[in-house]
Amino acid sequence: MGGGIVKGSVSLLAGDPGIGKSTLLLQVGLFLSNKHKVLYISGEESEEQIKLRAKRIGDTKKNEKLFAFIN
């Protein structure tokens, strides 16, 4: 992501299991949701798992701009 996050773009983050991809992207989503609407899409995790990760990161406030799609 040498050019940064581009508005309207889609990026795929890949890597070995357990290296922190989901945690990193949730942190980025929480940060960006301070000013923008963010859609967090998960194909493997439940809503409860995402909530627990957000609590571990330290986000305990209600967030009106971060939306999750769980498949």
C-alpha positions in Angstrom: 0.0 0.0 0.0 2.8 2.3 -1.0 0.4 5.0 -2.1 -1.8 4.8 1.0 -5.5 4.1 1.2 -7.3 5.4 -1.9 -10.9 6.5 -1.5 -13.3 4.1 -3.3 -10.7 1.4 -3.8 -10.6 -2.2 -2.5 -7.5 -3.8 -1.2 -6.8 -7.5 -0.3 -4.5 -8.2 2.6 -3.1 -11.7 2.7 -0.8 -13.7 4.9 -0.3 -16.7 7.1 -3.0 -17.5 9.7 -2.6 -15.8 13.1 -0.2 -13.0 12.1 -2.7 -10.2 12.9 -4.4 -9.3 9.6 -7.9 -9.0 11.2 -6.6 -7.1 14.2 -4.7 -4.7 12.0 -7.7 -4.0 9.7 -10.1 -3.6 12.6 -7.7 -1.1 14.2 -7.5 0.8 10.9 -11.3 0.7 10.6 -11.8 2.0 14.1 -9.4 4.8 13.4 -11.0 5.8 10.1 -14.5 5.6 11.6 -13.7 8.7 13.7 -14.4 10.8 10.5 -15.7 8.4 7.9 -18.2 5.5 7.5 -16.4 2.2 7.4 -17.6 -1.2 6.2 -15.7 -4.2 7.8 -16.4 -7.4 5.9 -15.7 -10.8 7.5 -16.1 -14.1 5.9 -14.7 -16.2 8.7 -15.5 -14.5 12.1 -18.7 -14.1 14.0 -20.0 -10.8 15.3 -19.1 -11.8 18.8 -15.5 -12.5 17.8 -15.2 -9.1 16.2 -16.6 -7.4 19.3 -14.2 -9.3 21.5 -11.2 -8.2 19.3 -12.4 -4.6 19.4 -12.5 -4.8 23.2 -8.9 -6.3 23.3 -7.8 -3.4 21.1 -9.2 -1.0 23.6 -12.3 0.3 21.8 -15.2 0.1 24.3 -17.4 3.0 23.1 -20.4 2.6 20.8 -19.4 3.3 17.2 -22.0 4.8 14.9 -19.8 4.8 11.7 -18.3 1.3 11.7 -20.5 -1.3 10.0 -19.8 -5.0 9.9 -20.9 -7.5 7.3 -20.6 -11.1 8.5 -21.0 -13.8 5.9 
